[in-house]
Amino acid sequence: MASQGSAGNVISAICSTFFPGLGQLVQGRVLPALIFAIVCFGGYALWWLVVPAIIGGIFHLWAILDAATYKNNGYD
């Protein structure tokens, strides 16, 4: 990824909108992608308990924002 706000980050944010964690995976960050996907889908699977669904929704928004604002520090 070039920099924050780059086209790659916008594409990653759009990917995370449809599938939580996919944007992080597109950016090459496997561990955050797995964490976001597990927490979001786990929360959505337990929607009838309300609180896990709210936590899943918060993590989904966080995944989108994280993908959109990711800044590569050049350690790759």
TITIMAR-496392 format. One record per residue (C-alpha): residue number from 1; residue in one letter; chain; y, x, z. Coordinates in nm, 2 decimals. Layout:
N
ATOM  NUM  A  A  Y  X  Z;
...
***
This chain:
76
ATOM  1  M  A  0.00  0.00  0.00;
ATOM  2  A  A  0.34  0.13  -0.09;
ATOM  3  S  A  0.56  -0.01  0.18;
ATOM  4  Q  A  0.64  -0.31  0.39;
ATOM  5  G  A  0.74  -0.60  0.16;
ATOM  6  S  A  0.57  -0.45  -0.14;
ATOM  7  A  A  0.38  -0.66  -0.39;
ATOM  8  G  A  0.05  -0.55  -0.23;
ATOM  9  N  A  0.15  -0.68  0.11;
ATOM  10  V  A  0.25  -1.01  -0.04;
ATOM  11  I  A  -0.09  -1.04  -0.22;
ATOM  12  S  A  -0.26  -0.95  0.11;
ATOM  13  A  A  -0.06  -1.22  0.30;
ATOM  14  I  A  -0.16  -1.48  0.04;
ATOM  15  C  A  -0.53  -1.37  0.07;
ATOM  16  S  A  -0.51  -1.41  0.45;
ATOM  17  T  A  -0.36  -1.75  0.41;
ATOM  18  F  A  -0.68  -1.88  0.24;
ATOM  19  F  A  -0.93  -1.66  0.43;
ATOM  20  P  A  -0.83  -1.51  0.76;
ATOM  21  G  A  -0.89  -1.13  0.75;
ATOM  22  L  A  -0.92  -1.11  0.37;
ATOM  23  G  A  -0.57  -0.96  0.35;
ATOM  24  Q  A  -0.66  -0.68  0.59;
ATOM  25  L  A  -0.98  -0.62  0.39;
ATOM  26  V  A  -0.77  -0.59  0.07;
ATOM  27  Q  A  -0.56  -0.33  0.24;
ATOM  28  G  A  -0.87  -0.14  0.34;
ATOM  29  R  A  -0.86  -0.22  0.71;
ATOM  30  V  A  -1.22  -0.33  0.79;
ATOM  31  L  A  -1.21  -0.36  1.17;
ATOM  32  P  A  -0.89  -0.58  1.19;
ATOM  33  A  A  -1.04  -0.79  0.91;
ATOM  34  L  A  -1.36  -0.85  1.10;
ATOM  35  I  A  -1.17  -0.93  1.43;
ATOM  36  F  A  -0.93  -1.18  1.26;
ATOM  37  A  A  -1.22  -1.35  1.08;
ATOM  38  I  A  -1.45  -1.38  1.38;
ATOM  39  V  A  -1.18  -1.51  1.61;
ATOM  40  C  A  -1.03  -1.76  1.36;
ATOM  41  F  A  -1.36  -1.90  1.24;
ATOM  42  G  A  -1.50  -1.91  1.59;
ATOM  43  G  A  -1.20  -2.10  1.71;
ATOM  44  Y  A  -1.21  -2.34  1.41;
ATOM  45  A  A  -1.59  -2.39  1.47;
ATOM  46  L  A  -1.51  -2.51  1.83;
ATOM  47  W  A  -1.23  -2.74  1.72;
ATOM  48  W  A  -1.34  -3.03  1.95;
ATOM  49  L  A  -1.26  -2.81  2.26;
ATOM  50  V  A  -0.89  -2.79  2.13;
ATOM  51  V  A  -0.80  -2.46  2.31;
ATOM  52  P  A  -1.02  -2.25  2.08;
ATOM  53  A  A  -0.88  -2.42  1.78;
ATOM  54  I  A  -0.53  -2.34  1.89;
ATOM  55  I  A  -0.62  -1.98  1.95;
ATOM  56  G  A  -0.79  -1.97  1.61;
ATOM  57  G  A  -0.47  -2.11  1.45;
ATOM  58  I  A  -0.25  -1.85  1.63;
ATOM  59  F  A  -0.48  -1.57  1.52;
ATOM  60  H  A  -0.47  -1.71  1.16;
ATOM  61  L  A  -0.09  -1.69  1.16;
ATOM  62  W  A  -0.11  -1.35  1.32;
ATOM  63  A  A  -0.34  -1.23  1.04;
ATOM  64  I  A  -0.10  -1.35  0.77;
ATOM  65  L  A  0.20  -1.18  0.94;
ATOM  66  D  A  0.00  -0.86  1.00;
ATOM  67  A  A  -0.10  -0.84  0.63;
ATOM  68  A  A  0.26  -0.91  0.52;
ATOM  69  T  A  0.42  -0.65  0.75;
ATOM  70  Y  A  0.16  -0.37  0.74;
ATOM  71  K  A  0.31  -0.03  0.68;
ATOM  72  N  A  0.08  0.25  0.58;
ATOM  73  N  A  0.17  0.57  0.77;
ATOM  74  G  A  0.00  0.79  0.51;
ATOM  75  Y  A  -0.30  0.89  0.73;
ATOM  76  D  A  -0.54  0.77  0.46;
***
